[in-house]
Amino acid sequence: MTALILNLSPTIELTDEQFFQLCQNNRDLRLERTAEGELVIMPPTGWESGNRNSRLTQRLGNWADADGTGLAFDSSTGFKLPNGGNRSPDASWVSRERLEALNPDPATFQPLAPDFAVELRSASDSLKTVQQKMQEYIDNGVRLCWLIDPQNQQVEIYRPGQDVEVLRSPTSLSGEDVLPGFVLDLAQILS
């Protein structure tokens, strides 16, 4: 099953508060909102994608706990991007410095783009759609993005102002200068 996209505009224009409440009232659904106001309803993933995403989130969280310079988030965390979209990367990280400077309400979506975002392509995801989401992250201030694509056994790395780097069957990924010292072992995630 693929994601459903509802074009609400111009009939209904949800405020940030209304969108947040819609998500709270429908916790069994994974909802995102595009910058154009479209409501994206994503289906649950299969167990294989769920297991891969669990490993990805666990590894990022373990590194973040040991490093201490920021917080890691799972796919249930919403971010209000500067372009007006509401997105929920499969895994993400934000520096403590940015969080403390902003001091957002922890009960709502974070009103910023994460420093780092990862999307793990599931069998139901259109590659083009996920690639567009990755570019949206970069365009809104994310400093490093990974698109992990098990179907094609590759990873696409997105960085501001640079061409997308495609790695075929990598065994690990480096967090570079965004996540210094973080190396993601792709065993049981890519393969």
ZICORQUI-V299475 format. One record per run of one state. SS is the DSSP state (hx for helix, st for strand, lp for the rest). FROM is the first residue (numbers start at 1). LEN is the number of residues. If there is no record, write none. Layout:
SS&FROM&LEN + SS&FROM&LEN
This chain:
lp&1&3 + st&4&3 + lp&7&9 + hx&16&10 + lp&26&4 + st&30&4 + lp&34&5 + st&39&4 + lp&43&4 + hx&47&21 + lp&68&2 + st&70&5 + lp&75&4 + st&79&2 + lp&81&5 + st&86&2 + lp&88&3 + st&91&5 + hx&96&7 + lp&103&7 + st&110&1 + lp&111&5 + st&116&5 + lp&121&6 + hx&127&13 + lp&140&4 + st&144&6 + lp&150&4 + st&154&5 + lp&159&6 + st&165&4 + lp&169&3 + st&172&3 + lp&175&8 + st&183&3 + lp&186&6
